[in-house]
Amino acid sequence: MDEKEPPRMKTRRWISIVARKGGVGKTTCALGLAAHYARQGRRVLLVDLDPQASATLAAGAGEAAEHLAEVLEGKTPPDPVPVWDLLALLPGGPDLEHLDAPRPLRAVLEDLDADLVLVDTPPGHSTLGALAMEAADVVLVAAEPHAMAVAGTARVLDEARSRRPAPRCAIVLSRMDARRGLDRGAPELLAAAFGVPVLAVHQDAALAAALNAGKVPPAHGRAAEDLEAVAAWIDKQATRRGNE
């Protein structure tokens, strides 16, 4: 009897993680979700749109050859790098910084075998951020629970909502600390202010240690539970384009 293939999603899901500010947990969220979905048996493609290649380094693929800029310029076909079981990566790197007119992500990656495409983005890069949001069924706006980190959240949400068809949006607050009163109240305050779901990922030393060592994010722990809740919300959202 032939071995059964991993379960396939009916429609490929595109998820982009965006923020104006750096250091607010975009890459942590991207890798944590990638690990969660891969453990479910789904084929995941992680696209590292960051010129600093943070997701590439954290996934332990720092030696992978960069060619994503050439892919987006239509000069070469995509060639994902296997990094974990059921997870492949398109590495980022400095050449992305100077892209002028990249081709749409959906167009250049349409032939790749993946159930989910997760796009990690750099902070403050309008071209790459727009490229990620244009492709997305779901946009997760990453922030930390303090004023400086959420200052650009409204602008990101406005830009995502201006897309047609518009993606579903949520805010993901990273490094939440339940001991801090401001952190505890932040999700409710932000949900009321922005009119979107606010999902929290709490501080977790095991998750940070795994990413620092280029290892798979842990399957258990507070952050793993939080990321499972983020994935559950994503799975309830309809895709923008239906069954393409």
Sequence and secondary structure as in RCSB ss.txt:
>XXXX:A:sequence
MDEKEPPRMKTRRWISIVARKGGVGKTTCALGLAAHYARQGRRVLLVDLDPQASATLAAGAGEAAEHLAEVLEGK
TPPDPVPVWDLLALLPGGPDLEHLDAPRPLRAVLEDLDADLVLVDTPPGHSTLGALAMEAADVVLVAAEPHAMAV
AGTARVLDEARSRRPAPRCAIVLSRMDARRGLDRGAPELLAAAFGVPVLAVHQDAALAAALNAGKVPPAHGRAAE
DLEAVAAWIDKQATRRGNE
>XXXX:A:secstr
         SS EEEEEE SSSSSSHHHHHHHHHHHHHHTT  EEEEE  TT HHHHHTT TTS   HHHHHTTS
S    EEEETTEEEE   GGGGG SS   HHHHHTTS  SEEEEE  TT HHHHHHHHHH SEEEEEE SSHHHH
TTHHHHHHHHHTSSS  EEEEEEEEE TTSHHHHHHHHHHHHHHSS EEEEE  HHHHHHHHTT    SSSHHHH
HHHHHHHHHHHS  SS   
